[in-house]
Amino acid sequence: MNHRIVIKVGSNALTRPDGRLDVTRMSALVDQIAWLRSKGYEVILVSSGAVACGRRELDIAHELDSVEQRQLFSAMGQAKLIGLYSRRAV
């Protein structure tokens, strides 16, 4: 019997106190997911963090809160976030 696990990771779990992504924590998460997969589990990862990743890519020193700016950060960060997960999974 196959078992499916859904893991939801919020932005607070993926970011450091300065708001940047915590790649060490992300790497540990990927290692744990890889272990589960090696044991035959199907793992679905639902991850926040795209806004934090986009903010990092744009390297804006001050807080921006408008909806449009958060959408911009999210759009830029989503592809980068997927890339970070993918590189850690190899």
All heavy atoms as an XYZ file, in Angstrom:
697
protein
N       0.840     -1.183      0.000
C       0.000      0.000      0.000
C       0.885      1.247      0.000
O       1.822      1.352      0.770
C      -0.895      0.006      1.248
C      -1.721      1.244      1.304
S      -2.589      1.693      2.820
C      -3.311      0.261      3.449
N       0.606      2.168     -0.903
C       1.339      3.427     -0.945
C       0.748      4.403      0.053
O      -0.461      4.484      0.210
C       1.280      4.044     -2.344
C       2.080      3.241     -3.340
O       2.911      2.431     -2.962
N       1.831      3.458     -4.619
N       1.613      5.137      0.696
C       1.179      6.166      1.630
C       1.591      7.520      1.088
O       2.695      7.668      0.561
C       1.821      5.960      3.004
C       1.260      4.793      3.730
N       1.462      3.483      3.331
C       0.499      4.744      4.831
C       0.847      2.689      4.167
N       0.257      3.421      5.095
N       0.706      8.472      1.230
C       0.972      9.829      0.761
C       1.052     10.736      1.985
O       0.210     10.684      2.863
C      -0.146     10.300     -0.148
C       0.032     11.716     -0.659
C      -1.093     12.133     -1.587
N      -1.102     11.249     -2.741
C      -2.188     10.871     -3.393
N      -3.373     11.289     -3.003
N      -2.103     10.077     -4.433
N       2.071     11.584      1.999
C       2.243     12.569      3.063
C       2.255     13.940      2.419
O       2.979     14.179      1.454
C       3.562     12.339      3.830
C       3.546     10.983      4.522
C       3.789     13.457      4.836
C       4.861     10.623      5.173
N       1.452     14.851      2.968
C       1.452     16.239      2.514
C       2.119     17.062      3.610
O       1.725     17.005      4.771
C       0.024     16.754      2.247
C       0.052     18.219      1.817
C      -0.668     15.893      1.196
N       3.142     17.804      3.220
C       3.882     18.635      4.160
C       3.659     20.093      3.778
O       3.947     20.494      2.651
C       5.388     18.309      4.118
C       5.620     16.848      4.474
C       6.159     19.245      5.051
C       7.042     16.380      4.244
N       3.140     20.877      4.717
C       2.936     22.320      4.499
C       4.001     23.057      5.295
O       4.116     22.899      6.498
C       1.532     22.730      4.975
C       1.301     24.236      5.111
C       1.459     24.983      3.804
C       0.977     26.417      3.889
N       1.986     27.362      4.345
N       4.797     23.840      4.599
C       5.865     24.600      5.230
C       5.568     26.079      5.039
O       5.472     26.554      3.907
C       7.236     24.250      4.611
C       8.339     24.993      5.332
C       7.480     22.759      4.653
N       5.424     26.788      6.131
C       5.125     28.211      6.077
C       6.377     29.064      5.930
O       7.502     28.596      6.126
N       6.165     30.315      5.608
C       7.277     31.251      5.437
C       8.127     31.366      6.699
O       9.345     31.492      6.620
C       6.754     32.636      5.054
O       6.177     32.592      3.777
N       7.490     31.330      7.870
C       8.251     31.448      9.114
C       9.251     30.310      9.279
O      10.317     30.500      9.865
C       7.323     31.489     10.324
C       6.613     32.812     10.440
O       7.040     33.806      9.873
N       5.519     32.830     11.172
N       8.912     29.141      8.775
C       9.826     27.998      8.877
C      10.960     28.088      7.866
O      11.994     27.448      8.047
C       9.057     26.692      8.672
N      10.791     28.867      6.826
C      11.780     28.934      5.752
C      12.661     30.184      5.793
O      13.596     30.287      5.014
C      11.087     28.889      4.386
C      10.368     27.595      4.044
C       9.680     27.739      2.689
C      11.320     26.424      4.050
N      12.344     31.110      6.679
C      13.093     32.358      6.689
C      13.857     32.552      7.995
O      13.478     32.044      9.042
C      12.167     33.571      6.469
O      11.115     33.542      7.431
C      11.575     33.571      5.079
N      14.923     33.300      7.885
C      15.725     33.687      9.044
C      15.096     34.935      9.662
O      14.200     35.545      9.050
C      17.158     34.001      8.606
C      17.841     32.839      7.909
C      19.253     33.172      7.513
N      19.381     34.515      6.935
C      20.270     34.881      6.050
N      21.136     34.015      5.602
N      20.333     36.107      5.594
N      15.558     35.333     10.825
C      15.004     36.551     11.447
C      15.117     37.809     10.581
O      14.290     38.711     10.691
C      15.838     36.700     12.729
C      16.234     35.309     13.079
C      16.467     34.633     11.743
N      16.102     37.853      9.689
C      16.253     39.024      8.819
C      15.338     38.971      7.593
O      15.375     39.840      6.738
C      17.706     39.215      8.387
C      18.231     38.095      7.478
O      17.473     37.157      7.155
O      19.419     38.155      7.107
N      14.500     37.917      7.489
C      13.547     37.802      6.389
C      14.067     37.083      5.164
O      13.319     36.814      4.232
N      15.318     36.751      5.146
C      15.900     36.024      4.005
C      15.650     34.530      4.168
O      15.420     34.040      5.268
C      17.393     36.300      3.925
C      17.682     37.790      3.829
C      18.612     38.050      2.725
N      18.959     39.459      2.688
C      18.877     40.154      1.592
N      18.467     39.604      0.486
N      19.225     41.419      1.586
N      15.718     33.814      3.064
C      15.515     32.369      3.119
C      16.621     31.685      3.914
O      17.790     32.054      3.798
C      15.467     31.780      1.713
C      14.210     32.073      0.921
C      14.347     31.514     -0.485
C      12.987     31.498      1.586
N      16.234     30.686      4.681
C      17.190     29.883      5.451
C      17.483     28.627      4.634
O      16.784     27.622      4.751
C      16.594     29.535      6.806
C      17.564     28.842      7.734
O      18.536     28.228      7.225
O      17.348     28.914      8.953
N      18.511     28.696      3.786
C      18.803     27.587      2.879
C      19.284     26.345      3.636
O      19.111     25.228      3.160
C      19.789     27.985      1.764
C      19.152     28.989      0.821
C      21.077     28.517      2.325
N      19.851     26.532      4.810
C      20.259     25.381      5.619
C      19.034     24.599      6.068
O      18.990     23.369      5.985
C      21.078     25.837      6.847
O      22.218     26.552      6.385
C      21.509     24.660      7.692
N      18.015     25.305      6.521
C      16.771     24.647      6.933
C      16.082     24.003      5.735
O      15.549     22.901      5.830
C      15.841     25.642      7.613
C      14.635     24.948      8.239
C      13.810     25.876      9.050
N      14.555     26.281     10.247
C      14.263     27.351     10.963
N      13.274     28.132     10.611
N      14.965     27.652     12.016
N      16.110     24.688      4.580
C      15.520     24.110      3.372
C      16.235     22.820      2.997
O      15.598     21.832      2.618
C      15.588     25.099      2.210
C      14.662     26.272      2.333
S      14.864     27.431      0.965
C      14.281     26.425     -0.397
N      17.549     22.820      3.099
C      18.333     21.632      2.765
C      17.981     20.471      3.693
O      17.835     19.330      3.239
C      19.823     21.960      2.852
O      20.595     20.859      2.459
N      17.816     20.760      4.970
C      17.429     19.714      5.926
C      16.039     19.168      5.593
O      15.804     17.953      5.675
C      17.456     20.267      7.350
N      15.140     20.039      5.187
C      13.792     19.606      4.797
C      13.857     18.690      3.582
O      13.211     17.637      3.540
C      12.919     20.829      4.504
C      11.516     20.564      3.995
C      10.686     19.828      5.032
C      10.851     21.874      3.602
N      14.657     19.063      2.592
C      14.812     18.234      1.395
C      15.392     16.870      1.766
O      14.947     15.833      1.260
C      15.681     18.952      0.338
C      16.081     18.005     -0.785
C      14.937     20.155     -0.222
N      16.371     16.858      2.670
C      16.944     15.580      3.111
C      15.890     14.689      3.761
O      15.846     13.479      3.524
C      18.084     15.818      4.108
C      19.326     16.412      3.470
O      19.432     16.388      2.215
O      20.183     16.919      4.226
N      15.026     15.291      4.575
C      13.978     14.508      5.236
C      12.959     13.984      4.232
O      12.510     12.830      4.335
C      13.293     15.368      6.303
C      14.208     15.692      7.465
C      13.613     16.714      8.407
O      12.408     16.762      8.595
N      14.470     17.537      8.991
N      12.621     14.799      3.254
C      11.678     14.360      2.224
C      12.313     13.241      1.394
O      11.644     12.244      1.069
C      11.247     15.549      1.340
C      10.358     16.492      2.160
C      10.525     15.066      0.081
C      10.044     17.803      1.473
N      13.588     13.366      1.067
C      14.277     12.309      0.315
C      14.275     11.003      1.100
O      14.074      9.925      0.523
C      15.713     12.737      0.002
N      14.472     11.071      2.407
C      14.443      9.866      3.238
C      13.057      9.229      3.196
O      12.940      8.007      3.032
C      14.833     10.206      4.682
C      14.863      9.002      5.565
C      15.901      8.134      5.713
C      13.795      8.517      6.384
N      15.548      7.139      6.590
C      14.261      7.351      7.022
C      12.508      8.965      6.646
C      13.471      6.621      7.899
C      11.724      8.236      7.530
C      12.203      7.084      8.136
N      12.008     10.036      3.323
C      10.642      9.506      3.253
C      10.388      8.839      1.902
O       9.804      7.752      1.835
C       9.618     10.624      3.483
C       9.482     11.130      4.907
C       8.671     12.427      4.943
C       8.839     10.070      5.797
N      10.842      9.475      0.839
C      10.653      8.894     -0.497
C      11.415      7.578     -0.636
O      10.931      6.638     -1.263
C      11.077      9.889     -1.576
C      10.086     11.055     -1.662
C      10.503     12.027     -2.726
N      10.747     11.304     -3.967
C      10.168     11.557     -5.119
N       9.305     12.542     -5.217
N      10.454     10.870     -6.198
N      12.598      7.496     -0.026
C      13.372      6.251     -0.097
C      12.678      5.117      0.646
O      12.933      3.947      0.372
C      14.783      6.463      0.463
O      14.766      6.538      1.878
N      11.785      5.475      1.562
C      11.010      4.481      2.314
C       9.683      4.165      1.639
O       8.868      3.433      2.185
C      10.756      4.960      3.750
C      12.018      5.202      4.546
C      12.810      3.921      4.694
C      14.087      4.150      5.468
N      14.994      3.018      5.421
N       9.471      4.727      0.448
C       8.287      4.392     -0.329
C       7.109      5.341     -0.170
O       6.041      5.091     -0.728
N       7.287      6.424      0.562
C       6.190      7.381      0.727
C       6.129      8.324     -0.464
O       7.165      8.722     -1.012
C       6.386      8.224      1.992
C       6.196      7.456      3.268
C       7.292      6.886      3.918
C       4.939      7.285      3.827
C       7.136      6.179      5.090
C       4.776      6.571      4.997
C       5.869      6.020      5.628
O       5.710      5.308      6.783
N       4.926      8.678     -0.852
C       4.732      9.747     -1.825
C       4.637     11.035     -1.009
O       3.843     11.121     -0.076
C       3.443      9.544     -2.623
C       3.167     10.665     -3.593
C       1.826     10.527     -4.296
O       1.074      9.579     -3.993
O       1.531     11.386     -5.127
N       5.458     12.022     -1.334
C       5.498     13.257     -0.554
C       5.081     14.421     -1.433
O       5.606     14.602     -2.537
C       6.899     13.510      0.023
C       6.913     14.796      0.840
C       7.360     12.331      0.874
N       4.140     15.186     -0.939
C       3.710     16.410     -1.607
C       4.107     17.563     -0.700
O       3.707     17.610      0.463
C       2.188     16.413     -1.849
C       1.810     15.243     -2.752
C       1.736     17.751     -2.425
C       0.330     15.002     -2.886
N       4.908     18.476     -1.223
C       5.362     19.624     -0.457
C       4.570     20.854     -0.871
O       4.523     21.203     -2.043
C       6.860     19.867     -0.690
C       7.448     21.098     -0.014
C       7.375     20.975      1.506
C       8.885     21.301     -0.474
N       3.935     21.482      0.102
C       3.230     22.750     -0.103
C       4.061     23.793      0.628
O       4.175     23.757      1.849
C       1.791     22.698      0.460
C       1.089     24.027      0.244
C       1.008     21.545     -0.160
N       4.669     24.677     -0.119
C       5.664     25.570      0.454
C       5.320     27.036      0.253
O       4.999     27.458     -0.853
C       7.025     25.281     -0.185
O       7.990     26.199      0.247
N       5.416     27.786      1.323
C       5.398     29.243      1.233
C       6.838     29.681      0.989
O       7.713     28.852      0.806
C       4.882     29.843      2.543
O       3.544     29.489      2.754
N       7.072     30.950      1.014
C       8.434     31.449      0.897
C       8.725     32.188     -0.394
O       9.804     32.752     -0.548
N       7.789     32.204     -1.334
C       8.057     32.865     -2.616
C       8.261     34.367     -2.438
O       9.125     34.953     -3.094
C       6.929     32.600     -3.605
N       7.510     34.990     -1.551
C       7.658     36.431     -1.332
C       9.039     36.721     -0.744
O       9.746     37.621     -1.199
C       6.535     36.978     -0.428
C       6.813     38.419     -0.036
C       5.190     36.872     -1.137
N       9.442     35.936      0.246
C      10.761     36.132      0.864
C      11.865     35.924     -0.162
O      12.852     36.668     -0.185
C      10.942     35.187      2.043
N      11.705     34.931     -1.005
C      12.719     34.653     -2.023
C      12.776     35.785     -3.046
O      13.856     36.213     -3.442
C      12.409     33.326     -2.699
S      13.732     32.720     -3.734
N      11.640     36.293     -3.466
C      11.600     37.411     -4.407
C      12.194     38.670     -3.806
O      12.907     39.417     -4.475
N      11.910     38.907     -2.534
C      12.480     40.059     -1.848
C      14.002     39.949     -1.834
O      14.708     40.917     -2.048
C      11.925     40.141     -0.426
C      12.337     41.394      0.302
C      11.632     41.514      1.645
N      10.252     41.926      1.429
C       9.192     41.336      1.952
N       9.324     40.291      2.732
N       7.975     41.786      1.712
N      14.507     38.745     -1.628
C      15.955     38.506     -1.631
C      16.541     38.791     -3.013
O      17.603     39.375     -3.142
C      16.223     37.060     -1.223
C      17.651     36.634     -1.357
C      17.789     35.192     -0.938
N      18.977     34.617     -1.504
C      19.253     33.342     -1.518
N      18.415     32.488     -0.995
N      20.349     32.895     -2.055
N      15.841     38.352     -4.050
C      16.338     38.543     -5.412
C      16.384     40.023     -5.784
O      17.299     40.455     -6.461
C      15.467     37.790     -6.415
C      15.658     36.303     -6.380
C      17.083     35.914     -6.705
O      17.585     36.261     -7.788
O      17.711     35.272     -5.842
N      15.397     40.775     -5.352
C      15.366     42.197     -5.675
C      16.251     43.005     -4.735
O      16.601     44.136     -5.028
C      13.930     42.724     -5.615
C      13.016     42.205     -6.718
C      11.583     42.650     -6.481
C      13.494     42.685     -8.077
N      16.591     42.431     -3.593
C      17.492     43.048     -2.615
C      17.073     44.469     -2.274
O      17.856     45.409     -2.367
C      18.936     43.006     -3.120
C      19.922     43.225     -1.972
O      19.564     42.937     -0.811
O      21.034     43.693     -2.243
N      15.821     44.624     -1.884
C      15.294     45.929     -1.474
C      15.495     46.062      0.029
O      15.105     45.187      0.803
C      13.805     46.058     -1.862
C      13.700     46.065     -3.388
C      13.194     47.305     -1.256
C      12.298     46.082     -3.912
N      16.103     47.150      0.443
C      16.498     47.319      1.842
C      15.328     47.676      2.763
O      15.410     47.464      3.962
C      17.580     48.386      1.945
N      14.248     48.207      2.238
C      13.141     48.615      3.100
C      11.913     47.752      2.845
O      11.797     47.109      1.808
C      12.814     50.096      2.883
C      12.476     50.424      1.453
N      13.439     50.582      0.491
C      11.294     50.601      0.838
C      12.858     50.858     -0.667
N      11.560     50.858     -0.483
N      11.023     47.718      3.819
C       9.801     46.917      3.716
C       8.838     47.527      2.700
O       8.631     48.737      2.670
C       9.100     46.830      5.074
C       9.806     45.944      6.061
C       9.761     44.481      5.653
O       8.705     43.983      5.237
O      10.815     43.831      5.756
N       8.257     46.692      1.880
C       7.227     47.090      0.925
C       6.005     46.228      1.192
O       6.105     45.013      1.265
C       7.717     46.874     -0.513
C       8.992     47.607     -0.909
C       9.443     47.151     -2.277
C       8.770     49.101     -0.889
N       4.841     46.842      1.333
C       3.680     46.072      1.758
C       2.499     46.096      0.801
O       1.527     45.398      1.034
C       3.196     46.558      3.133
C       4.165     46.182      4.231
O       4.731     45.077      4.154
O       4.369     46.986      5.143
N       2.545     46.862     -0.252
C       1.373     46.921     -1.120
C       1.154     45.568     -1.790
O       2.078     44.780     -1.972
C       1.529     48.016     -2.172
O       2.421     47.592     -3.185
N      -0.065     45.318     -2.148
C      -0.426     44.054     -2.802
C       0.376     43.862     -4.078
O       0.905     42.773     -4.332
C      -1.950     44.015     -3.100
C      -2.296     42.807     -3.947
C      -2.739     44.024     -1.806
N       0.531     44.903     -4.856
C       1.254     44.787     -6.113
C       2.720     44.409     -5.880
O       3.281     43.594     -6.608
C       1.185     46.099     -6.912
C      -0.199     46.444     -7.411
C      -1.057     47.160     -6.369
O      -0.532     47.528     -5.281
O      -2.247     47.348     -6.626
N       3.320     44.988     -4.882
C       4.716     44.682     -4.604
C       4.879     43.254     -4.100
O       5.817     42.560     -4.484
C       5.287     45.700     -3.616
C       5.430     47.058     -4.262
C       5.575     48.178     -3.266
O       5.164     48.077     -2.119
N       6.154     49.277     -3.704
N       3.946     42.788     -3.269
C       4.005     41.410     -2.802
C       3.792     40.440     -3.967
O       4.420     39.393     -4.029
C       2.979     41.165     -1.689
C       3.361     41.869     -0.387
C       2.361     41.627      0.721
N       2.148     40.233      1.041
C       2.955     39.487      1.803
N       4.038     40.009      2.309
N       2.656     38.233      2.052
N       2.926     40.804     -4.900
C       2.728     39.966     -6.084
C       4.001     39.923     -6.927
O       4.357     38.874     -7.449
C       1.549     40.474     -6.912
C       0.214     40.225     -6.254
C      -0.936     40.880     -6.990
O      -0.766     41.884     -7.683
N      -2.128     40.323     -6.823
N       4.677     41.040     -7.037
C       5.935     41.086     -7.778
C       6.970     40.187     -7.109
O       7.614     39.370     -7.766
C       6.459     42.522     -7.854
C       7.867     42.693     -8.432
C       7.902     42.248     -9.890
C       8.321     44.129     -8.275
N       7.133     40.315     -5.796
C       8.075     39.469     -5.069
C       7.730     37.996     -5.250
O       8.591     37.154     -5.468
C       8.067     39.792     -3.575
C       8.694     41.108     -3.218
C       8.225     41.819     -2.141
C       9.758     41.629     -3.937
C       8.805     43.018     -1.771
C      10.347     42.835     -3.579
C       9.864     43.534     -2.492
N       6.440     37.678     -5.153
C       6.002     36.292     -5.273
C       6.285     35.738     -6.660
O       6.787     34.617     -6.802
C       4.508     36.199     -4.967
O       4.063     34.872     -5.071
N       5.985     36.514     -7.682
C       6.209     36.058     -9.053
C       7.692     35.818     -9.318
O       8.073     34.812     -9.925
C       5.658     37.088    -10.043
N       8.534     36.714     -8.831
C       9.971     36.548     -9.035
C      10.523     35.419     -8.173
O      11.409     34.688     -8.587
C      10.702     37.849     -8.716
C      10.373     38.953     -9.699
S      11.484     40.327     -9.563
C      13.005     39.607    -10.094
N       9.989     35.298     -6.981
C      10.521     34.325     -6.033
C      10.105     32.895     -6.293
O      10.831     31.964     -5.939
N       8.952     32.688     -6.918
C       8.450     31.323     -7.100
C       9.421     30.464     -7.907
O       9.763     29.354     -7.501
C       7.084     31.349     -7.784
C       6.428     29.987     -7.867
C       6.076     29.432     -6.503
O       5.639     30.137     -5.617
N       6.272     28.140     -6.323
N       9.868     30.974     -9.032
C      10.803     30.200     -9.864
C      12.122     29.963     -9.130
O      12.686     28.863     -9.184
C      11.048     30.921    -11.185
N      12.605     30.975     -8.441
C      13.852     30.838     -7.694
C      13.698     29.807     -6.576
O      14.591     28.978     -6.348
C      14.253     32.200     -7.130
C      15.520     32.195     -6.354
C      16.715     31.986     -7.257
C      18.000     32.119     -6.459
N      19.167     31.959     -7.296
N      12.587     29.828     -5.883
C      12.331     28.890     -4.788
C      12.303     27.449     -5.296
O      12.922     26.559     -4.712
C      11.010     29.242     -4.111
C      10.646     28.487     -2.850
C      11.657     28.753     -1.744
C       9.261     28.898     -2.385
N      11.641     27.223     -6.406
C      11.599     25.884     -6.999
C      13.009     25.443     -7.373
O      13.403     24.296     -7.149
C      10.652     25.848     -8.217
C       9.206     26.010     -7.751
C      10.825     24.561     -9.019
C       8.220     26.250     -8.865
N      13.784     26.358     -7.919
C      15.169     26.036     -8.259
C      15.993     25.663     -7.043
O      16.790     24.718     -7.083
N      15.810     26.377     -5.940
C      16.534     26.056     -4.709
C      16.175     24.663     -4.207
O      17.052     23.885     -3.830
C      16.227     27.100     -3.623
C      16.897     28.448     -3.792
C      16.307     29.449     -2.797
C      18.392     28.334     -3.619
N      14.893     24.354     -4.197
C      14.483     23.009     -3.773
C      15.078     21.946     -4.703
O      15.578     20.923     -4.255
C      12.956     22.878     -3.773
C      12.286     23.382     -2.531
C      11.285     24.353     -2.602
C      12.599     22.890     -1.276
C      10.641     24.814     -1.459
C      11.966     23.338     -0.133
C      10.986     24.303     -0.235
O      10.354     24.746      0.889
N      15.035     22.200     -5.999
C      15.520     21.229     -6.970
C      17.018     20.963     -6.813
O      17.466     19.825     -6.859
C      15.234     21.696     -8.396
O      13.860     21.741     -8.620
N      17.800     22.020     -6.641
C      19.246     21.851     -6.482
C      19.573     21.072     -5.213
O      20.519     20.302     -5.185
C      19.941     23.213     -6.449
C      20.147     23.790     -7.828
C      21.103     24.946     -7.821
N      20.684     26.053     -6.984
C      19.864     27.024     -7.361
N      19.349     27.008     -8.579
N      19.561     27.999     -6.547
N      18.794     21.250     -4.173
C      19.054     20.559     -2.922
C      18.624     19.089     -3.004
O      19.099     18.256     -2.253
C      18.333     21.242     -1.770
C      18.768     22.696     -1.663
C      19.295     23.071     -0.384
N      19.870     24.355     -0.151
C      20.579     25.128     -0.934
N      20.789     24.804     -2.159
N      21.085     26.251     -0.535
N      17.731     18.794     -3.940
C      17.225     17.420     -4.063
C      18.176     16.520     -4.848
O      18.046     15.310     -4.827
C      15.851     17.434     -4.738
N      19.116     17.104     -5.555
C      20.033     16.315     -6.396
C      21.129     15.703     -5.568
O      21.615     16.164     -4.632
C      20.614     17.205     -7.515
C      21.659     16.460     -8.308
C      19.511     17.694     -8.405
